[in-house]
């Protein structure tokens, strides 16, 4: 009887240690996934920020140049804004679902890998 109780207590102690170890492993895996996801988002955000600055200055240069060609400075800005409006319309109408699927798959893959 005493031996059974000792075996049960030993088994319970091992199960408790296994549970604690499993919990620690899950915490470490979540930390790894979170840090990988965050670092990926931060690095991509920096690249997109630099790309945005490039496009902004390129757009301003094109606007001034087109404005000079068209005779009035603000005509160039209207032309560039119209171009961006057209691009936005095409992306929204024809590529929205594709972009949504690609971005969703990227985030899911980053979280699960």
C-alpha positions in Angstrom: 0.0 0.0 0.0 2.8 2.4 0.9 4.6 1.5 -2.2 1.6 2.3 -4.4 1.2 5.7 -2.7 4.9 6.4 -3.3 4.6 5.4 -7.0 1.5 7.6 -7.4 3.3 10.6 -5.8 6.3 10.0 -8.0 4.1 9.8 -11.0 2.3 13.0 -10.0 5.6 14.8 -9.5 6.8 13.8 -12.9 3.5 14.8 -14.6 3.8 18.2 -12.9 7.4 18.7 -14.1 6.3 17.6 -17.6 3.5 20.1 -17.5 5.9 22.9 -16.4 8.4 22.0 -19.1 5.7 21.8 -21.8 4.4 25.2 -20.7 7.9 26.7 -20.9 8.5 25.2 -24.3 5.2 26.7 -25.6 6.2 30.1 -24.1 9.6 30.0 -25.8 8.1 29.0 -29.2 5.6 31.8 -29.0 8.4 34.2 -28.1 10.3 33.0 -31.1 7.4 33.4 -33.5 6.5 36.8 -32.1 10.0 38.2 -32.3 10.4 36.8 -35.9 7.1 38.4 -36.9 7.9 41.7 -35.3 11.4 41.9 -36.8 10.0 41.1 -40.2 7.3 43.7 -39.9 9.7 46.4 -38.7 12.2 45.7 -41.5 9.5 45.7 -44.1 8.1 48.9 -42.7 11.4 50.6 -43.0 11.8 49.5 -46.6 8.2 50.7 -47.4 9.0 54.0 -45.7 12.0 54.6 -47.9 10.0 53.5 -50.9 7.3 56.0 -50.0 9.9 58.8 -49.7 11.3 57.9 -53.1 7.9 57.9 -54.7 7.0 61.2 -53.0 10.1 63.0 -54.4 9.7 61.4 -57.8 6.1 62.5 -57.9 7.0 66.0 -56.9 9.7 66.1 -59.6 7.3 64.8 -62.2 4.6 67.3 -61.2 7.0 70.2 -61.5 8.3 69.0 -64.8 4.8 68.3 -66.2 3.6 71.7 -64.9 6.5 73.4 -66.7 5.6 71.6 -69.9 1.9 72.3 -69.6 2.3 76.0 -68.8 0.9 76.1 -65.3 2.5 74.5 -62.3 -0.7 73.1 -60.8 -1.5 71.3 -64.1 1.4 69.0 -63.4 0.1 68.2 -60.0 -3.3 67.4 -61.4 -1.8 65.1 -64.0 0.2 63.2 -61.4 -2.8 63.0 -59.1 -4.9 61.7 -62.0 -2.3 59.0 -62.8 -2.3 57.9 -59.1 -6.1 57.9 -59.1 -6.1 55.7 -62.2 -3.6 53.3 -60.7 -5.6 53.1 -57.5 -8.8 52.4 -59.4 -7.2 49.6 -61.5 -5.7 48.0 -58.3 -9.0 48.2 -56.4 -11.1 46.8 -59.2 -8.8 44.2 -60.7 -6.3 43.2 -58.0 -7.9 43.7 -54.6 -8.8 40.1 -54.0 -5.4 38.9 -55.2 -3.5 41.4 -53.0 -5.7 40.5 -50.0 -5.0 36.7 -50.5 -1.2 37.3 -50.9 -1.0 39.4 -47.8 -3.1 37.0 -45.7 -1.0 34.0 -46.8 2.2 35.9 -46.0 1.0 36.7 -42.4 -0.3 33.1 -41.9 2.9 31.6 -43.1 5.0 33.9 -40.9 3.0 33.0 -37.8 2.9 29.3 -38.4 6.5 28.7 -39.5 
